[in-house]
Amino acid sequence: MGRASLMVLILLTTGFFFATYNLVAMIMHYRSIGKWTHVDSDGQIFLDPVTEMPEDAKTEKIAKMPFHVALTATDAPYSKWQCRIMYYWYKKKKELPGSEMGGFTRILHSGKPDNLMDEIPTTVVDPLPAGLDQGYIVLNRPWAFVQWLEKATIEEEYILMAEPDHVFVNPIPNLARGGLPAAFPFFYIKPADHENIIRKYYPEEKGPVTNVDPIGNSPVIIKKELLEKIAPTWMNISLKMKKDQETDKAFGWVLEMYAYAVASALHDVQHVLRRDFMVQPPWDLATGKNLIIHYTYGCDYNLKGELTYGKIGEWRFDKRSYLGGPMPRNLPLPPPGVPESVVTLVKMVNEATANIPNWDTE
């Protein structure tokens, strides 16, 4: 364990800290309260109520800017089969026109190698000390990134933070602009609705709560040097939030997402919000030019193709049905009338499982 990791671990067990790094003047200059940008799938920039896109970030890129794809994972069967599908589609899309995808790393925070080391490029890091995650395993994500950034040799200047339940539906370009990271805006991340809680971690002297972007850490494409500064703060705020009962109750399973958003704001890092970064079936009906399918929600339908969300459908696709091991090959396709995004997801899962050797291995 390196000196920086050791210092972080000591701080984890003895208290929490807030890093207050000064980022480059360019990033400071880009923060402009009052507008919020997003960019659609055709590259058009629109203004929304929070931050304004800097003029020099709107210019077209000339040279390719490859990014490293990284995700955190455990050695549980449930995590493994998702990583295998995700890596299959990474390889399929990486070399296509329009892709700027570079290398790939599965950051395995189990503390020991597993049986996918030869199949998927993997770096093994330590989990949090026993009991520190309080049963919320996602708290290991920022700690895993802190360790990986310290120990790995990453050739690319940019990093895409992804997750095991992502399927790359189109080749992904580098969406970052003018040094600003790119992120997907989540409709359920609402910092302004939780101002009293956010202020526990983001003091008034830093500015309005609207400086905190409505994002999580994934998907995000960000410069490596920025992530190196944000990651320790993200980790410590995550742990502090989990320890605070009011925050834990309010944020629940998205607590770590809020922690990343707050940590970024503390470093005066603004994200360009890309709605075309990702779709989330069953709520998003079509893949179109979007880049990632995120299958975090269960998809339940009756045989008429009608959504029965909250009730197990006559036809269903839900990753949680396969907690103990990989799903069977050749899953049945949804009935007529089910949205294209769901149909595409199942077809892509079936293609991956049909072509991954020894798929039934846990």
C-alpha positions as CSV (number, residue, x, y, z in Angstrom):
1,M,0.0,0.0,0.0
2,G,1.4,3.4,-1.0
3,R,2.0,6.3,1.4
4,A,-1.0,8.2,0.0
5,S,-3.3,5.2,0.5
6,L,-2.0,4.6,4.0
7,M,-2.7,8.2,4.9
8,V,-6.2,8.0,3.5
9,L,-6.9,4.8,5.4
10,I,-5.7,6.4,8.6
11,L,-8.1,9.3,8.1
12,L,-10.9,6.8,7.4
13,T,-10.6,5.2,10.8
14,T,-9.9,8.3,12.8
15,G,-12.1,10.9,11.2
16,F,-13.0,12.6,8.0
17,F,-11.5,15.4,6.1
18,F,-12.6,17.8,3.4
19,A,-10.0,18.5,0.7
20,T,-10.1,22.0,-0.6
21,Y,-7.8,21.9,-3.5
22,N,-7.3,24.8,-5.9
23,L,-8.0,23.7,-9.4
24,V,-6.6,25.3,-12.5
25,A,-7.8,28.8,-13.2
26,M,-9.6,27.6,-16.3
27,I,-12.0,25.5,-14.3
28,M,-12.6,28.3,-11.9
29,H,-13.3,30.6,-14.8
30,Y,-15.9,28.2,-16.2
31,R,-18.2,28.3,-13.2
32,S,-20.9,30.7,-14.0
33,I,-24.0,30.7,-11.8
34,G,-27.3,31.0,-13.5
35,K,-27.2,28.6,-16.4
36,W,-27.1,24.8,-16.8
37,T,-26.0,23.2,-20.1
38,H,-26.8,20.0,-21.7
39,V,-25.9,18.8,-25.2
40,D,-28.2,16.7,-27.3
41,S,-27.3,13.7,-29.5
42,D,-26.7,16.0,-32.5
43,G,-24.2,18.1,-30.5
44,Q,-26.5,21.1,-30.1
45,I,-26.0,23.0,-26.9
46,F,-29.0,24.2,-24.9
47,L,-29.2,26.4,-21.8
48,D,-31.0,25.3,-18.6
49,P,-31.3,27.0,-15.3
50,V,-28.0,26.3,-13.6
51,T,-24.7,26.8,-15.4
52,E,-23.5,28.2,-18.7
53,M,-21.3,26.4,-21.2
54,P,-18.0,28.3,-21.7
55,E,-17.6,29.6,-25.3
56,D,-14.3,27.8,-25.9
57,A,-15.8,24.5,-24.7
58,K,-18.2,24.7,-27.7
59,T,-15.6,24.4,-30.3
60,E,-15.2,21.1,-32.2
61,K,-12.4,18.8,-31.4
62,I,-9.7,18.2,-34.0
63,A,-7.6,15.4,-32.5
64,K,-8.9,12.3,-30.9
65,M,-8.9,12.2,-27.2
66,P,-9.0,8.6,-26.1
67,F,-10.3,7.7,-22.6
68,H,-9.8,4.8,-20.3
69,V,-12.9,2.8,-19.4
70,A,-12.9,1.9,-15.7
71,L,-15.5,0.2,-13.5
72,T,-15.5,-1.1,-9.9
73,A,-16.7,-4.6,-9.1
74,T,-16.8,-7.3,-6.5
75,D,-16.0,-11.0,-6.8
76,A,-19.7,-11.9,-6.3
77,P,-21.3,-14.0,-9.1
78,Y,-23.9,-11.2,-9.6
79,S,-21.1,-8.7,-10.3
80,K,-19.1,-11.0,-12.5
81,W,-21.7,-11.9,-15.1
82,Q,-22.6,-8.2,-15.5
83,C,-18.9,-7.3,-16.0
84,R,-18.5,-10.0,-18.6
85,I,-21.4,-8.7,-20.7
86,M,-20.2,-5.2,-20.3
87,Y,-16.6,-6.1,-21.4
88,Y,-18.0,-8.0,-24.4
89,W,-19.7,-4.9,-25.7
90,Y,-16.8,-2.7,-24.9
91,K,-14.6,-4.9,-27.3
92,K,-17.3,-4.8,-30.0
93,K,-17.7,-1.0,-29.9
94,K,-14.1,0.1,-29.2
95,E,-12.8,-0.1,-32.8
96,L,-15.9,1.3,-34.6
97,P,-15.9,4.7,-36.3
98,G,-16.6,7.5,-33.8
99,S,-15.2,5.6,-30.8
100,E,-12.5,7.2,-28.6
101,M,-12.5,4.3,-26.2
102,G,-9.1,3.4,-25.0
103,G,-8.0,0.8,-22.5
104,F,-10.2,-1.0,-19.9
105,T,-9.8,-1.8,-16.3
106,R,-12.1,-3.7,-13.9
107,I,-11.2,-2.4,-10.4
108,L,-11.8,-5.4,-8.2
109,H,-12.2,-4.2,-4.6
110,S,-12.3,-7.7,-3.0
111,G,-8.7,-7.6,-2.0
112,K,-7.8,-10.8,-3.9
113,P,-7.8,-12.1,-7.5
114,D,-10.8,-14.0,-9.0
115,N,-11.4,-16.3,-11.9
116,L,-11.9,-13.5,-14.4
117,M,-8.4,-12.1,-14.2
118,D,-7.4,-13.6,-17.6
119,E,-10.6,-12.6,-19.3
120,I,-11.0,-9.0,-18.2
121,P,-8.1,-6.6,-17.6
122,T,-8.3,-6.2,-13.8
123,T,-6.5,-4.4,-11.0
124,V,-7.1,-5.7,-7.5
125,V,-7.5,-3.2,-4.6
126,D,-8.5,-3.4,-1.0
127,P,-12.0,-3.1,0.3
128,L,-12.8,-0.7,3.1
129,P,-11.9,-1.8,6.6
130,A,-14.5,-4.3,7.9
131,G,-17.8,-2.6,9.0
132,L,-17.0,0.8,7.6
133,D,-19.4,0.5,4.7
134,Q,-22.3,-0.4,7.1
135,G,-23.6,-2.9,4.6
136,Y,-23.7,-0.3,1.8
137,I,-21.2,-1.9,-0.5
138,V,-21.2,1.0,-3.0
139,L,-19.1,2.9,-0.5
140,N,-16.2,0.9,-1.7
141,R,-16.4,2.6,-5.1
142,P,-14.6,5.9,-4.3
143,W,-12.0,4.1,-2.1
144,A,-11.4,1.7,-5.0
145,F,-10.8,4.6,-7.4
146,V,-8.4,6.3,-4.9
147,Q,-6.3,3.2,-4.8
148,W,-6.4,2.5,-8.5
149,L,-5.4,6.1,-9.5
150,E,-2.4,5.8,-7.2
151,K,-1.1,2.4,-8.2
152,A,-2.1,2.1,-11.9
153,T,-0.3,3.3,-15.0
154,I,-3.0,4.9,-17.1
155,E,-1.9,6.0,-20.5
156,E,-5.0,8.0,-21.4
157,E,-5.6,11.6,-20.2
158,Y,-9.3,10.9,-19.7
159,I,-11.3,8.3,-17.8
160,L,-14.8,7.0,-18.3
161,M,-16.2,5.9,-15.0
162,A,-18.7,3.1,-15.9
163,E,-20.6,0.4,-14.1
164,P,-21.1,-3.4,-14.6
165,D,-24.7,-2.9,-15.6
166,H,-23.8,-0.7,-18.6
167,V,-24.1,-2.0,-22.1
168,F,-22.4,0.1,-24.8
169,V,-25.1,0.4,-27.5
170,N,-23.1,2.8,-29.7
171,P,-19.4,3.7,-30.0
172,I,-18.6,6.4,-27.5
173,P,-16.6,9.5,-28.3
174,N,-15.0,11.7,-25.7
175,L,-17.8,13.9,-24.6
176,A,-15.6,16.2,-22.4
177,R,-15.3,19.7,-23.7
178,G,-12.8,22.4,-23.0
179,G,-11.4,20.5,-20.0
180,L,-14.9,20.1,-18.5
181,P,-16.0,16.6,-17.6
182,A,-19.2,15.2,-19.2
183,A,-21.9,13.5,-17.1
184,F,-25.4,12.1,-17.3
185,P,-28.1,14.1,-15.4
186,F,-30.2,11.9,-13.2
187,F,-33.8,13.0,-12.7
188,Y,-33.7,11.8,-9.1
189,I,-30.6,13.6,-8.0
190,K,-32.0,17.0,-6.8
191,P,-29.5,18.9,-4.6
192,A,-31.7,22.0,-4.4
193,D,-34.5,19.9,-2.9
194,H,-32.1,18.9,0.0
195,E,-30.4,22.2,0.6
196,N,-30.3,21.7,4.4
197,I,-28.5,18.4,4.0
198,I,-26.2,19.5,1.2
199,R,-25.1,22.5,3.4
200,K,-23.6,20.0,5.9
201,Y,-21.0,19.2,3.3
202,Y,-21.0,22.2,0.9
203,P,-20.7,25.4,3.0
204,E,-22.4,28.7,1.9
205,E,-19.1,30.4,1.2
206,K,-18.6,28.0,-1.7
207,G,-21.7,29.3,-3.4
208,P,-25.3,28.3,-4.1
209,V,-26.5,24.7,-3.9
210,T,-27.2,24.9,-7.6
211,N,-23.4,24.6,-8.1
212,V,-23.9,20.9,-7.2
213,D,-24.6,19.1,-10.4
214,P,-27.6,16.6,-10.6
215,I,-25.2,13.6,-11.3
216,G,-23.5,10.6,-9.9
217,N,-20.0,9.4,-10.7
218,S,-21.1,7.2,-13.5
219,P,-21.3,7.7,-16.4
220,V,-18.7,10.4,-16.3
221,I,-15.8,11.2,-18.7
222,I,-13.3,13.3,-16.8
223,K,-9.6,14.2,-17.0
224,K,-7.5,11.9,-14.9
225,E,-5.8,14.9,-13.1
226,L,-9.2,16.2,-12.0
227,L,-10.4,12.7,-10.8
228,E,-7.2,12.4,-8.8
229,K,-8.2,15.5,-6.9
230,I,-11.9,14.7,-6.5
231,A,-11.6,11.1,-5.5
232,P,-10.3,11.4,-1.9
233,T,-12.9,14.1,-1.2
234,W,-15.7,11.9,-2.8
235,M,-14.6,9.0,-0.6
236,N,-14.6,10.9,2.7
237,I,-17.9,12.7,2.0
238,S,-19.5,9.3,1.1
239,L,-18.4,7.9,4.5
240,K,-19.4,11.0,6.4
241,M,-22.8,11.0,4.7
242,K,-23.4,7.4,5.6
243,K,-22.5,8.1,9.2
244,D,-25.0,10.9,9.4
245,Q,-28.5,9.4,10.1
246,E,-30.4,12.3,8.5
247,T,-28.3,12.2,5.3
248,D,-28.4,8.4,5.1
249,K,-32.2,8.4,5.4
250,A,-32.7,11.1,2.8
251,F,-30.3,9.8,0.2
252,G,-30.6,6.1,0.6
253,W,-29.1,4.0,-2.2
254,V,-28.0,7.1,-4.1
255,L,-26.0,8.5,-1.3
256,E,-22.7,7.9,-3.0
257,M,-23.9,9.6,-6.1
258,Y,-24.7,12.8,-4.1
259,A,-21.3,12.5,-2.5
260,Y,-19.6,12.6,-5.9
261,A,-21.7,15.6,-7.0
262,V,-20.8,17.5,-3.8
263,A,-17.1,16.6,-4.0
264,S,-16.9,17.9,-7.6
265,A,-18.6,21.1,-6.5
266,L,-16.1,21.6,-3.7
267,H,-13.4,21.4,-6.3
268,D,-15.2,23.9,-8.5
269,V,-15.6,21.3,-11.2
270,Q,-18.5,21.8,-13.5
271,H,-19.9,19.0,-15.7
272,V,-21.4,19.3,-19.2
273,L,-24.7,17.4,-18.9
274,R,-25.3,14.9,-21.7
275,R,-28.8,13.5,-21.8
276,D,-27.7,11.3,-24.7
277,F,-25.0,9.6,-22.6
278,M,-27.4,6.9,-21.4
279,V,-30.9,5.4,-21.5
280,Q,-32.6,3.6,-18.6
281,P,-35.3,1.1,-19.7
282,P,-38.2,0.8,-19.1
283,W,-38.5,4.6,-18.7
284,D,-36.6,5.5,-21.8
285,L,-38.3,4.0,-24.7
286,A,-35.7,4.1,-27.5
287,T,-32.0,3.8,-27.8
288,G,-31.6,6.0,-30.9
289,K,-28.2,7.8,-30.9
290,N,-27.7,7.3,-27.1
291,L,-24.5,5.6,-26.0
292,I,-25.2,3.4,-23.0
293,I,-28.1,1.2,-21.8
294,H,-28.2,1.1,-18.0
295,Y,-30.3,-1.8,-16.9
296,T,-30.7,-0.9,-13.2
297,Y,-34.5,-1.1,-13.3
298,G,-36.6,-4.2,-13.6
299,C,-38.7,-4.4,-16.8
300,D,-42.0,-6.1,-16.2
301,Y,-44.7,-6.4,-18.9
302,N,-47.9,-8.4,-19.5
303,L,-48.3,-10.3,-22.8
304,K,-50.0,-7.3,-24.3
305,G,-46.8,-5.4,-24.0
306,E,-48.1,-3.2,-21.2
307,L,-45.7,-2.1,-18.4
308,T,-46.6,-3.5,-15.0
309,Y,-43.8,-1.8,-13.0
310,G,-44.0,-2.7,-9.4
311,K,-45.7,-5.9,-10.2
312,I,-44.0,-9.0,-11.5
313,G,-44.9,-9.2,-15.2
314,E,-45.8,-12.2,-17.3
315,W,-42.6,-11.3,-19.1
316,R,-39.8,-9.8,-17.2
317,F,-36.1,-8.8,-17.3
318,D,-34.6,-7.9,-14.0
319,K,-30.9,-8.3,-13.2
320,R,-31.8,-9.1,-9.6
321,S,-33.4,-12.3,-10.8
322,Y,-29.8,-13.6,-11.1
323,L,-28.1,-12.7,-7.9
324,G,-26.6,-16.2,-7.4
325,G,-25.1,-16.7,-10.8
326,P,-25.3,-15.9,-14.6
327,M,-28.6,-15.8,-16.4
328,P,-29.4,-18.6,-18.9
329,R,-28.5,-18.1,-22.5
330,N,-31.1,-17.2,-25.1
331,L,-33.6,-15.3,-22.9
332,P,-37.1,-15.0,-24.4
333,L,-37.6,-11.8,-26.2
334,P,-40.4,-9.5,-24.9
335,P,-43.9,-9.6,-26.3
336,P,-45.0,-7.3,-29.1
337,G,-45.6,-3.7,-28.0
338,V,-42.7,-3.5,-25.6
339,P,-40.4,-0.5,-26.2
340,E,-37.4,-0.8,-28.5
341,S,-35.0,0.0,-25.7
342,V,-36.0,-3.1,-23.8
343,V,-36.0,-5.3,-26.9
344,T,-32.5,-4.1,-27.8
345,L,-31.2,-4.7,-24.3
346,V,-32.4,-8.3,-24.3
347,K,-31.0,-8.9,-27.8
348,M,-27.6,-7.5,-26.7
349,V,-27.5,-9.6,-23.6
350,N,-28.4,-12.7,-25.6
351,E,-25.7,-12.0,-28.1
352,A,-23.1,-11.5,-25.4
353,T,-24.0,-14.7,-23.4
354,A,-24.1,-16.7,-26.7
355,N,-20.5,-15.7,-27.5
356,I,-18.8,-15.5,-24.1
357,P,-16.9,-18.8,-23.5
358,N,-17.8,-20.8,-20.4
359,W,-20.8,-18.5,-19.8
360,D,-22.2,-20.7,-17.0
361,T,-19.0,-20.3,-14.9
362,E,-19.7,-18.4,-11.7
